[in-house]
Amino acid sequence: ARGAKGFQKTAFEILAEMEAKTAAAEEKAALAEYKAAMELDKANAATASAGKLAPAT
């Protein structure tokens, strides 16, 4: 029969996996925030240029 180690991960392995998953999730969130900020910048730039082209009366 295999030893317990064959079936159970060490605490270190479990922690390392959890950390990797957390890091990946944080990376995705940061990327989503960055994309949202870029879209906001584009919208602001478009609004600003539209304001220059068509001055408010």
N, CA, C and O atoms as a Maestro MAE file, in Angstrom:
{
 s_m_m2io_version
 :::
 2.0.0
}

f_m_ct {
 s_m_title
 :::
 protein
 m_atom[228] {
  # First column is atom index #
  i_m_mmod_type
  r_m_x_coord
  r_m_y_coord
  r_m_z_coord
  i_m_residue_number
  s_m_chain_name
  s_m_pdb_residue_name
  s_m_pdb_atom_name
  i_m_atomic_number
  :::
  1 25 0.851 -1.207 0.000 1 A "ALA " " N  " 7
  2 3 0.000 0.000 0.000 1 A "ALA " " CA " 6
  3 2 0.879 1.248 0.000 1 A "ALA " " C  " 6
  4 15 1.986 1.260 0.538 1 A "ALA " " O  " 8
  5 25 0.345 2.291 -0.622 2 A "ARG " " N  " 7
  6 3 1.089 3.549 -0.669 2 A "ARG " " CA " 6
  7 2 1.002 4.245 0.679 2 A "ARG " " C  " 6
  8 15 0.026 4.093 1.413 2 A "ARG " " O  " 8
  9 25 2.012 4.992 0.982 3 A "GLY " " N  " 7
  10 3 2.023 5.746 2.229 3 A "GLY " " CA " 6
  11 2 1.029 6.891 2.156 3 A "GLY " " C  " 6
  12 15 0.536 7.229 1.081 3 A "GLY " " O  " 8
  13 25 0.744 7.475 3.283 4 A "ALA " " N  " 7
  14 3 -0.203 8.592 3.350 4 A "ALA " " CA " 6
  15 2 0.249 9.734 2.437 4 A "ALA " " C  " 6
  16 15 -0.586 10.437 1.867 4 A "ALA " " O  " 8
  17 25 1.534 9.920 2.298 5 A "LYS " " N  " 7
  18 3 2.068 11.008 1.486 5 A "LYS " " CA " 6
  19 2 1.658 10.854 0.017 5 A "LYS " " C  " 6
  20 15 1.547 11.839 -0.713 5 A "LYS " " O  " 8
  21 25 1.439 9.622 -0.398 6 A "GLY " " N  " 7
  22 3 1.029 9.396 -1.770 6 A "GLY " " CA " 6
  23 2 -0.347 9.967 -2.059 6 A "GLY " " C  " 6
  24 15 -0.653 10.302 -3.203 6 A "GLY " " O  " 8
  25 25 -1.181 10.082 -1.032 7 A "PHE " " N  " 7
  26 3 -2.548 10.551 -1.219 7 A "PHE " " CA " 6
  27 2 -2.746 11.984 -0.742 7 A "PHE " " C  " 6
  28 15 -3.538 12.741 -1.304 7 A "PHE " " O  " 8
  29 25 -2.014 12.333 0.299 8 A "GLN " " N  " 7
  30 3 -2.189 13.665 0.872 8 A "GLN " " CA " 6
  31 2 -1.073 14.605 0.449 8 A "GLN " " C  " 6
  32 15 0.101 14.237 0.432 8 A "GLN " " O  " 8
  33 25 -1.455 15.801 0.114 9 A "LYS " " N  " 7
  34 3 -0.453 16.820 -0.196 9 A "LYS " " CA " 6
  35 2 0.072 17.355 1.118 9 A "LYS " " C  " 6
  36 15 -0.614 17.320 2.140 9 A "LYS " " O  " 8
  37 25 1.277 17.840 1.078 10 A "THR " " N  " 7
  38 3 1.812 18.456 2.289 10 A "THR " " CA " 6
  39 2 1.142 19.810 2.463 10 A "THR " " C  " 6
  40 15 0.611 20.379 1.509 10 A "THR " " O  " 8
  41 25 1.172 20.315 3.677 11 A "ALA " " N  " 7
  42 3 0.589 21.630 3.951 11 A "ALA " " CA " 6
  43 2 1.254 22.683 3.063 11 A "ALA " " C  " 6
  44 15 0.604 23.615 2.588 11 A "ALA " " O  " 8
  45 25 2.546 22.518 2.850 12 A "PHE " " N  " 7
  46 3 3.276 23.473 2.021 12 A "PHE " " CA " 6
  47 2 2.743 23.477 0.588 12 A "PHE " " C  " 6
  48 15 2.562 24.537 -0.011 12 A "PHE " " O  " 8
  49 25 2.493 22.278 0.043 13 A "GLU " " N  " 7
  50 3 1.973 22.183 -1.326 13 A "GLU " " CA " 6
  51 2 0.597 22.832 -1.434 13 A "GLU " " C  " 6
  52 15 0.305 23.539 -2.398 13 A "GLU " " O  " 8
  53 25 -0.251 22.579 -0.422 14 A "ILE " " N  " 7
  54 3 -1.596 23.161 -0.422 14 A "ILE " " CA " 6
  55 2 -1.495 24.689 -0.371 14 A "ILE " " C  " 6
  56 15 -2.180 25.390 -1.114 14 A "ILE " " O  " 8
  57 25 -0.636 25.192 0.511 15 A "LEU " " N  " 7
  58 3 -0.460 26.649 0.624 15 A "LEU " " CA " 6
  59 2 0.055 27.245 -0.678 15 A "LEU " " C  " 6
  60 15 -0.415 28.293 -1.119 15 A "LEU " " O  " 8
  61 25 1.020 26.572 -1.289 16 A "ALA " " N  " 7
  62 3 1.590 27.072 -2.540 16 A "ALA " " CA " 6
  63 2 0.521 27.141 -3.632 16 A "ALA " " C  " 6
  64 15 0.474 28.096 -4.407 16 A "ALA " " O  " 8
  65 25 -0.342 26.111 -3.686 17 A "GLU " " N  " 7
  66 3 -1.421 26.103 -4.682 17 A "GLU " " CA " 6
  67 2 -2.410 27.234 -4.431 17 A "GLU " " C  " 6
  68 15 -2.834 27.922 -5.360 17 A "GLU " " O  " 8
  69 25 -2.772 27.416 -3.159 18 A "MET " " N  " 7
  70 3 -3.711 28.475 -2.814 18 A "MET " " CA " 6
  71 2 -3.148 29.837 -3.165 18 A "MET " " C  " 6
  72 15 -3.861 30.705 -3.670 18 A "MET " " O  " 8
  73 25 -1.854 30.021 -2.892 19 A "GLU " " N  " 7
  74 3 -1.207 31.291 -3.202 19 A "GLU " " CA " 6
  75 2 -1.191 31.531 -4.707 19 A "GLU " " C  " 6
  76 15 -1.406 32.653 -5.165 19 A "GLU " " O  " 8
  77 25 -0.937 30.479 -5.468 20 A "ALA " " N  " 7
  78 3 -0.901 30.616 -6.925 20 A "ALA " " CA " 6
  79 2 -2.277 30.999 -7.458 20 A "ALA " " C  " 6
  80 15 -2.396 31.848 -8.342 20 A "ALA " " O  " 8
  81 25 -3.326 30.358 -6.908 21 A "LYS " " N  " 7
  82 3 -4.690 30.674 -7.350 21 A "LYS " " CA " 6
  83 2 -5.054 32.108 -6.993 21 A "LYS " " C  " 6
  84 15 -5.669 32.815 -7.790 21 A "LYS " " O  " 8
  85 25 -4.671 32.538 -5.787 22 A "THR " " N  " 7
  86 3 -4.956 33.903 -5.343 22 A "THR " " CA " 6
  87 2 -4.231 34.903 -6.237 22 A "THR " " C  " 6
  88 15 -4.812 35.905 -6.653 22 A "THR " " O  " 8
  89 25 -2.967 34.629 -6.529 23 A "ALA " " N  " 7
  90 3 -2.174 35.525 -7.372 23 A "ALA " " CA " 6
  91 2 -2.804 35.629 -8.764 23 A "ALA " " C  " 6
  92 15 -2.874 36.720 -9.329 23 A "ALA " " O  " 8
  93 25 -3.254 34.520 -9.312 24 A "ALA " " N  " 7
  94 3 -3.876 34.521 -10.639 24 A "ALA " " CA " 6
  95 2 -5.164 35.331 -10.615 24 A "ALA " " C  " 6
  96 15 -5.442 36.087 -11.546 24 A "ALA " " O  " 8
  97 25 -5.950 35.176 -9.554 25 A "ALA " " N  " 7
  98 3 -7.203 35.918 -9.435 25 A "ALA " " CA " 6
  99 2 -6.933 37.410 -9.306 25 A "ALA " " C  " 6
  100 15 -7.632 38.229 -9.903 25 A "ALA " " O  " 8
  101 25 -5.912 37.760 -8.522 26 A "GLU " " N  " 7
  102 3 -5.560 39.174 -8.344 26 A "GLU " " CA " 6
  103 2 -5.069 39.774 -9.653 26 A "GLU " " C  " 6
  104 15 -5.355 40.929 -9.968 26 A "GLU " " O  " 8
  105 25 -4.323 38.971 -10.412 27 A "GLU " " N  " 7
  106 3 -3.807 39.438 -11.695 27 A "GLU " " CA " 6
  107 2 -4.959 39.731 -12.653 27 A "GLU " " C  " 6
  108 15 -4.956 40.746 -13.349 27 A "GLU " " O  " 8
  109 25 -5.958 38.820 -12.683 28 A "LYS " " N  " 7
  110 3 -7.121 39.016 -13.550 28 A "LYS " " CA " 6
  111 2 -7.889 40.271 -13.148 28 A "LYS " " C  " 6
  112 15 -8.326 41.042 -14.002 28 A "LYS " " O  " 8
  113 25 -8.048 40.467 -11.845 29 A "ALA " " N  " 7
  114 3 -8.764 41.642 -11.351 29 A "ALA " " CA " 6
  115 2 -8.022 42.924 -11.724 29 A "ALA " " C  " 6
  116 15 -8.635 43.911 -12.133 29 A "ALA " " O  " 8
  117 25 -6.699 42.898 -11.580 30 A "ALA " " N  " 7
  118 3 -5.893 44.072 -11.909 30 A "ALA " " CA " 6
  119 2 -5.992 44.373 -13.399 30 A "ALA " " C  " 6
  120 15 -6.076 45.536 -13.795 30 A "ALA " " O  " 8
  121 25 -5.981 43.339 -14.217 31 A "LEU " " N  " 7
  122 3 -6.084 43.517 -15.659 31 A "LEU " " CA " 6
  123 2 -7.446 44.098 -16.032 31 A "LEU " " C  " 6
  124 15 -7.540 44.979 -16.887 31 A "LEU " " O  " 8
  125 25 -8.499 43.600 -15.386 32 A "ALA " " N  " 7
  126 3 -9.849 44.106 -15.651 32 A "ALA " " CA " 6
  127 2 -9.941 45.581 -15.262 32 A "ALA " " C  " 6
  128 15 -10.552 46.378 -15.974 32 A "ALA " " O  " 8
  129 25 -9.330 45.943 -14.123 33 A "GLU " " N  " 7
  130 3 -9.344 47.339 -13.674 33 A "GLU " " CA " 6
  131 2 -8.592 48.220 -14.662 33 A "GLU " " C  " 6
  132 15 -9.021 49.331 -14.973 33 A "GLU " " O  " 8
  133 25 -7.460 47.709 -15.152 34 A "TYR " " N  " 7
  134 3 -6.652 48.462 -16.103 34 A "TYR " " CA " 6
  135 2 -7.436 48.703 -17.398 34 A "TYR " " C  " 6
  136 15 -7.435 49.808 -17.940 34 A "TYR " " O  " 8
  137 25 -8.106 47.648 -17.886 35 A "LYS " " N  " 7
  138 3 -8.896 47.774 -19.108 35 A "LYS " " CA " 6
  139 2 -10.028 48.779 -18.919 35 A "LYS " " C  " 6
  140 15 -10.307 49.585 -19.807 35 A "LYS " " O  " 8
  141 25 -10.684 48.726 -17.745 36 A "ALA " " N  " 7
  142 3 -11.776 49.653 -17.460 36 A "ALA " " CA " 6
  143 2 -11.259 51.088 -17.432 36 A "ALA " " C  " 6
  144 15 -11.912 51.999 -17.940 36 A "ALA " " O  " 8
  145 25 -10.080 51.285 -16.834 37 A "ALA " " N  " 7
  146 3 -9.489 52.618 -16.768 37 A "ALA " " CA " 6
  147 2 -9.155 53.129 -18.170 37 A "ALA " " C  " 6
  148 15 -9.346 54.307 -18.471 37 A "ALA " " O  " 8
  149 25 -8.655 52.235 -19.020 38 A "MET " " N  " 7
  150 3 -8.334 52.620 -20.397 38 A "MET " " CA " 6
  151 2 -9.594 53.029 -21.153 38 A "MET " " C  " 6
  152 15 -9.585 54.011 -21.895 38 A "MET " " O  " 8
  153 25 -10.680 52.276 -20.963 39 A "GLU " " N  " 7
  154 3 -11.949 52.603 -21.622 39 A "GLU " " CA " 6
  155 2 -12.453 53.963 -21.137 39 A "GLU " " C  " 6
  156 15 -12.959 54.764 -21.924 39 A "GLU " " O  " 8
  157 25 -12.312 54.214 -19.842 40 A "LEU " " N  " 7
  158 3 -12.733 55.488 -19.268 40 A "LEU " " CA " 6
  159 2 -11.913 56.625 -19.858 40 A "LEU " " C  " 6
  160 15 -12.444 57.689 -20.177 40 A "LEU " " O  " 8
  161 25 -10.612 56.389 -19.998 41 A "ASP " " N  " 7
  162 3 -9.737 57.398 -20.594 41 A "ASP " " CA " 6
  163 2 -10.176 57.711 -22.018 41 A "ASP " " C  " 6
  164 15 -10.227 58.874 -22.417 41 A "ASP " " O  " 8
  165 25 -10.494 56.665 -22.786 42 A "LYS " " N  " 7
  166 3 -10.927 56.854 -24.171 42 A "LYS " " CA " 6
  167 2 -12.212 57.664 -24.210 42 A "LYS " " C  " 6
  168 15 -12.358 58.576 -25.024 42 A "LYS " " O  " 8
  169 25 -13.157 57.319 -23.308 43 A "ALA " " N  " 7
  170 3 -14.442 58.019 -23.267 43 A "ALA " " CA " 6
  171 2 -14.227 59.485 -22.901 43 A "ALA " " C  " 6
  172 15 -14.841 60.377 -23.486 43 A "ALA " " O  " 8
  173 25 -13.349 59.724 -21.927 44 A "ASN " " N  " 7
  174 3 -13.067 61.102 -21.516 44 A "ASN " " CA " 6
  175 2 -12.414 61.891 -22.649 44 A "ASN " " C  " 6
  176 15 -12.738 63.058 -22.872 44 A "ASN " " O  " 8
  177 25 -11.496 61.247 -23.356 45 A "ALA " " N  " 7
  178 3 -10.814 61.909 -24.468 45 A "ALA " " CA " 6
  179 2 -11.807 62.231 -25.574 45 A "ALA " " C  " 6
  180 15 -11.756 63.309 -26.167 45 A "ALA " " O  " 8
  181 25 -12.713 61.294 -25.851 46 A "ALA " " N  " 7
  182 3 -13.723 61.501 -26.888 46 A "ALA " " CA " 6
  183 2 -14.639 62.653 -26.498 46 A "ALA " " C  " 6
  184 15 -14.983 63.494 -27.329 46 A "ALA " " O  " 8
  185 25 -15.026 62.684 -25.236 47 A "THR " " N  " 7
  186 3 -15.899 63.752 -24.742 47 A "THR " " CA " 6
  187 2 -15.182 65.094 -24.841 47 A "THR " " C  " 6
  188 15 -15.772 66.094 -25.250 47 A "THR " " O  " 8
  189 25 -13.907 65.106 -24.463 48 A "ALA " " N  " 7
  190 3 -13.118 66.337 -24.500 48 A "ALA " " CA " 6
  191 2 -12.971 66.846 -25.926 48 A "ALA " " C  " 6
  192 15 -13.127 68.041 -26.176 48 A "ALA " " O  " 8
  193 25 -12.669 65.948 -26.867 49 A "SER " " N  " 7
  194 3 -12.486 66.373 -28.246 49 A "SER " " CA " 6
  195 2 -13.823 66.804 -28.851 49 A "SER " " C  " 6
  196 15 -13.865 67.725 -29.666 49 A "SER " " O  " 8
  197 25 -14.908 66.146 -28.458 50 A "ALA " " N  " 7
  198 3 -16.233 66.529 -28.952 50 A "ALA " " CA " 6
  199 2 -16.564 67.923 -28.435 50 A "ALA " " C  " 6
  200 15 -17.184 68.724 -29.135 50 A "ALA " " O  " 8
  201 25 -16.146 68.205 -27.206 51 A "GLY " " N  " 7
  202 3 -16.396 69.520 -26.625 51 A "GLY " " CA " 6
  203 2 -15.631 70.610 -27.365 51 A "GLY " " C  " 6
  204 15 -16.123 71.729 -27.513 51 A "GLY " " O  " 8
  205 25 -14.425 70.283 -27.831 52 A "LYS " " N  " 7
  206 3 -13.618 71.256 -28.577 52 A "LYS " " CA " 6
  207 2 -14.215 71.508 -29.958 52 A "LYS " " C  " 6
  208 15 -14.252 72.641 -30.440 52 A "LYS " " O  " 8
  209 25 -14.689 70.414 -30.592 53 A "LEU " " N  " 7
  210 3 -15.244 70.543 -31.941 53 A "LEU " " CA " 6
  211 2 -16.573 71.284 -31.907 53 A "LEU " " C  " 6
  212 15 -16.840 72.131 -32.760 53 A "LEU " " O  " 8
  213 25 -17.403 70.964 -30.922 54 A "ALA " " N  " 7
  214 3 -18.713 71.602 -30.824 54 A "ALA " " CA " 6
  215 2 -18.802 72.344 -29.498 54 A "ALA " " C  " 6
  216 15 -19.298 71.808 -28.507 54 A "ALA " " O  " 8
  217 25 -18.322 73.571 -29.489 55 A "PRO " " N  " 7
  218 3 -18.349 74.324 -28.234 55 A "PRO " " CA " 6
  219 2 -19.777 74.504 -27.740 55 A "PRO " " C  " 6
  220 15 -20.708 74.689 -28.523 55 A "PRO " " O  " 8
  221 25 -19.925 74.446 -26.430 56 A "ALA " " N  " 7
  222 3 -21.262 74.583 -25.843 56 A "ALA " " CA " 6
  223 2 -21.784 75.988 -26.101 56 A "ALA " " C  " 6
  224 15 -21.042 76.965 -25.995 56 A "ALA " " O  " 8
  225 25 -23.058 76.082 -26.437 57 A "THR " " N  " 7
  226 3 -23.645 77.389 -26.747 57 A "THR " " CA " 6
  227 2 -24.281 77.991 -25.511 57 A "THR " " C  " 6
  228 15 -24.829 79.092 -25.572 57 A "THR " " O  " 8
  :::
 }
 m_bond[227] {
  # First column is bond index #
  i_m_from
  i_m_to
  i_m_order
  :::
  1 1 2 1
  2 2 3 1
  3 3 4 2
  4 3 5 1
  5 5 6 1
  6 6 7 1
  7 7 8 2
  8 7 9 1
  9 9 10 1
  10 10 11 1
  11 11 12 2
  12 11 13 1
  13 13 14 1
  14 14 15 1
  15 15 16 2
  16 15 17 1
  17 17 18 1
  18 18 19 1
  19 19 20 2
  20 19 21 1
  21 21 22 1
  22 22 23 1
  23 23 24 2
  24 23 25 1
  25 25 26 1
  26 26 27 1
  27 27 28 2
  28 27 29 1
  29 29 30 1
  30 30 31 1
  31 31 32 2
  32 31 33 1
  33 33 34 1
  34 34 35 1
  35 35 36 2
  36 35 37 1
  37 37 38 1
  38 38 39 1
  39 39 40 2
  40 39 41 1
  41 41 42 1
  42 42 43 1
  43 43 44 2
  44 43 45 1
  45 45 46 1
  46 46 47 1
  47 47 48 2
  48 47 49 1
  49 49 50 1
  50 50 51 1
  51 51 52 2
  52 51 53 1
  53 53 54 1
  54 54 55 1
  55 55 56 2
  56 55 57 1
  57 57 58 1
  58 58 59 1
  59 59 60 2
  60 59 61 1
  61 61 62 1
  62 62 63 1
  63 63 64 2
  64 63 65 1
  65 65 66 1
  66 66 67 1
  67 67 68 2
  68 67 69 1
  69 69 70 1
  70 70 71 1
  71 71 72 2
  72 71 73 1
  73 73 74 1
  74 74 75 1
  75 75 76 2
  76 75 77 1
  77 77 78 1
  78 78 79 1
  79 79 80 2
  80 79 81 1
  81 81 82 1
  82 82 83 1
  83 83 84 2
  84 83 85 1
  85 85 86 1
  86 86 87 1
  87 87 88 2
  88 87 89 1
  89 89 90 1
  90 90 91 1
  91 91 92 2
  92 91 93 1
  93 93 94 1
  94 94 95 1
  95 95 96 2
  96 95 97 1
  97 97 98 1
  98 98 99 1
  99 99 100 2
  100 99 101 1
  101 101 102 1
  102 102 103 1
  103 103 104 2
  104 103 105 1
  105 105 106 1
  106 106 107 1
  107 107 108 2
  108 107 109 1
  109 109 110 1
  110 110 111 1
  111 111 112 2
  112 111 113 1
  113 113 114 1
  114 114 115 1
  115 115 116 2
  116 115 117 1
  117 117 118 1
  118 118 119 1
  119 119 120 2
  120 119 121 1
  121 121 122 1
  122 122 123 1
  123 123 124 2
  124 123 125 1
  125 125 126 1
  126 126 127 1
  127 127 128 2
  128 127 129 1
  129 129 130 1
  130 130 131 1
  131 131 132 2
  132 131 133 1
  133 133 134 1
  134 134 135 1
  135 135 136 2
  136 135 137 1
  137 137 138 1
  138 138 139 1
  139 139 140 2
  140 139 141 1
  141 141 142 1
  142 142 143 1
  143 143 144 2
  144 143 145 1
  145 145 146 1
  146 146 147 1
  147 147 148 2
  148 147 149 1
  149 149 150 1
  150 150 151 1
  151 151 152 2
  152 151 153 1
  153 153 154 1
  154 154 155 1
  155 155 156 2
  156 155 157 1
  157 157 158 1
  158 158 159 1
  159 159 160 2
  160 159 161 1
  161 161 162 1
  162 162 163 1
  163 163 164 2
  164 163 165 1
  165 165 166 1
  166 166 167 1
  167 167 168 2
  168 167 169 1
  169 169 170 1
  170 170 171 1
  171 171 172 2
  172 171 173 1
  173 173 174 1
  174 174 175 1
  175 175 176 2
  176 175 177 1
  177 177 178 1
  178 178 179 1
  179 179 180 2
  180 179 181 1
  181 181 182 1
  182 182 183 1
  183 183 184 2
  184 183 185 1
  185 185 186 1
  186 186 187 1
  187 187 188 2
  188 187 189 1
  189 189 190 1
  190 190 191 1
  191 191 192 2
  192 191 193 1
  193 193 194 1
  194 194 195 1
  195 195 196 2
  196 195 197 1
  197 197 198 1
  198 198 199 1
  199 199 200 2
  200 199 201 1
  201 201 202 1
  202 202 203 1
  203 203 204 2
  204 203 205 1
  205 205 206 1
  206 206 207 1
  207 207 208 2
  208 207 209 1
  209 209 210 1
  210 210 211 1
  211 211 212 2
  212 211 213 1
  213 213 214 1
  214 214 215 1
  215 215 216 2
  216 215 217 1
  217 217 218 1
  218 218 219 1
  219 219 220 2
  220 219 221 1
  221 221 222 1
  222 222 223 1
  223 223 224 2
  224 223 225 1
  225 225 226 1
  226 226 227 1
  227 227 228 2
  :::
 }
}
